[in-house]
Amino acid sequence: MTAEDIVEKKEPKRLPVWACIPLFIGIFFIFMGLYGTLARGFLSMVLGVEARHPGLVGYILLESSMLLAVLTAAAIMLRFERCPFSGLGLSVRGHTKGLWYGFLMAVLLYVVGFGLSLAMGEVEVVGFQFKTWDLAGAWVFFLLVAVFEEILMRGYILGRLLHTRLNKFLSLFISASLFAFLHIFNPEINALPMINLLLAGMLLGAPYLYTRNLCFPISLHLFWNWIQGPVLGYQVSGNNFVSTMLKLNMPEKNVLNGGAFGFEGSLICTVLMILFTVLIIWWGEKRTAISLAVHRSC
């Protein structure tokens, strides 16, 4: 596919976006309820675990049910719209670099952000423990979270918006706003974390504008959460699911260290996300311009 195809090609509308997206979300909630009920029943009757305190294995099972629900909803909608399942952007072929770029960006985010927090005295490392199975289990859990949320927000919703006449950056903003709204009931949520979640949606969606593939967003999302929580010891969007490698102390919970919400609630994170999003858009626009120039010269 050429850059011209990506930028200019518009598929004929079979159902308006204002109908497609609510219908997709409605179908998703139906199957989330069905699969979630089955998962909680399995936890209770087979494993003897309470759904309110399921443990790491339980969280993995419940997140798997949500991933299955969004895949089912996407498959139904894409079938209804006569679009290929590949349109979600889940193919790894030809996009393995995106996996590495996402990992490297997550590492860079915390090398800079966590490093600044330590240097400024906003966080202190007061403990260390290395539990291989906890780290591995948390990696699996956050992989499921990343794949689920990226299919939901970028693969289908942003992808559907990009096949309309809406400006691509407006489409990105709408999908990022929905992504932020998805977390509105998270513990310790307030104005700055909501702004940062909006910016996170912009950052995760920006590479999708130019590749129509989820490898970069999934990788960035996965390692963003995994490094933030299980490795460094922050809360992840206000939640704490597993034991952490580092134990942190915050002399004062404030907007520089993110407080109880975690690094995603900090001004340092705000600045870094803006810089990284601008960098991705600059790279994408430059890449698109070069591809268009080459295509037109042929």
Buried (B, 14 or more C-beta within 10 A) or exposed (E): EBBEEBBEEEEEEEEEBEEBBEBBBEBBEEBBEBBBEEBBEBBBEEEEBEBEEBBBBBBBBBBBBBBBBBBBBBEBBBEBBEBEEEBBBBEEEEBEEBBEBBBEBBEEBBEBBBEBBEEEEBBEEEEEEEBEEBBEBBBBBBBBBBBBBBBBBBBBBBBBBBBBEBEBEEBBBBBBBBBBEBBEEBEBBEEBBBBBBBBBBBBBBBBBBBBBBBBBBBBBBBBBBBBBBBBBBBBBBBBBBBBBBBEBEBEEBEBBBBBBBBBBBBBBBBBBBEEBBEEBBEBBEEEBEEBBEEEEEE
